[in-house]
Amino acid sequence: MTAPALLIVDAANVVGSVPDGWWRDRHGAATRLRDAIAGLAETGLPGVPELTGPIEVVLVVEGAARDVAEIAGVRVHAAPRSGDDAIVDLVRQEAPDRPAVVVATADRGLRDRVTEAGGRVTGPRSLPYRGR
C-alpha cells in the first residue's frame, strides 16, 4: 500500500506568522499549533488539492519547542539543528514514496529548497492556526 500524502509543518515559521506574543513562550505556541492541526490527519487540508484526507502530519520543531510531545494525528520531529535542513531532509526521504509532500511555511528560501527536493509548498494561512 502506498503511504498517504504528507503535510510537513514548519512550526517556527507558522507560529512566527501570528504576532500573538509567541516569543514569550515558544513551547506553548508550538503546542497550540500542534493541537490546532491534529484534526488534519483525518480531514486533509481544505484548499490544498494534494492533501485530501486522510493524510500524515509532521510538525518540525526546533530550539525551545524541541520537546513538544506527539499526539494522535501529529508526529513531532525535533530538528537536531536547523529546522529548515530537517524539513528538506524529510521531503527528500518521503517524496518518492508518497503521492504528495507539502510543506507549510512562508520562508522564501525554504520554499525554494522544498520545491527543488520534490515537495510542494503552502502558506501558513492555509492551516487552522490563529495563535492564542
N, C-alpha and C positions, 0 to 999 in steps of 0.2 A: 504494500500500500504506500502511496506517495504521502509524504509529510504535508501538513496543511500549510497555507500561506503564513508568513511570519511578519509580525509587526515588531520592530525594534524601536524603543523609545529612548531618546537622548534626554535622560532625566534632568541634567544640569541645564540644558538649553530650554527645555519646555518649562521647567519651574522658573527659570530666569526670564521667561517671556511675560510673566504675570507680576507686575510690581505691587506685591501684597506684603512686603516685608520678609520675604523668604530668606534673605541673607542673615536674619537673626536666628533662624532655626532651619538649616538646610536639611537635616534629617527629617524633621517634621514635615517640611514641604514635599520631600521625596515620598514620604509615607502617604501623604494626602493624594499625590499624583498616582501612586500605585493603587490606592483604593478606588480612585476615580476611573481607572482604566480596566479594572478587573473584569467587568462585565463584557468587555470586547471579545474575550476568548470565545464566548458563545454567540454573540451577535455579529461579530465583524465590525468594521468601521464604516458607518454610513458615509456616503460621498466619496469613498475610495473603492472603485470597482474591483481592484485586485484583492481586496480584503473583505470578501463576503464570508460570513461566519459558517462554521467555527474556524477560528484561527489560533495560532500560538502567539503569545505576547511576551516579550522580553524587555525588562526595564534595566537599562545600563546606568549604574550609579558609580560615583567616584567621591573621593575626599570624605567630608564629614557625613555623607549619606551612604558610605560604603557598607554599613551594617544593617541596612533596611532588609527586613525579612521577606521571604517569598510568601505568597498567599495563593489560594486556589485561583487559577486564571492568569497569574503573573509570575513568570520565572524572573528572578533578580540576578543580574550578572554584575558582580563587583569588579570594576576595572582595576587591575593591579597598578596601573599608572594612568595613562591618558585615556579618558573616556572615548574620545574620538577614535583613537587607534583600536580600542576594543570593539567599537561598533564596526569599523571597516573589516576587522578580522572576522567578526561574526557574519557579516554579509558575504565575504569570500567563502567561508566554510559552509554556509547554509544555502546560498543561492542555487547551486547545482541540483539540489535535491527537493526543491520546493517550486510550486507554481509561481510564487512571487515572494520577494522580500522587500518590505517597505520600511523606511526609517523616518520617524517623526522628529524633525529638527528644523530650525531656521538658520543654522550655521552654514553660511555660504561655502566655506572651504570644505566642510564635511559633506555637504550636498554633492559637490563635485567628486569627492573621493568615493562616496557611496555609489554614484552612477558609474564611475569607472570600474568599480568592483562588481558590477552586475545587479545592483539594487535600484530601487526607486525611492522617491522622497515625497513626503507630505509635510505640511507645516504644522506647528503646534496647535493652531486654532481648529484643526480637524479633530482634535481629541476632546473628550468630555471633561476637560480640566479648566477650572477658572480660578484656582487658588483658594484662598480662605472663603 
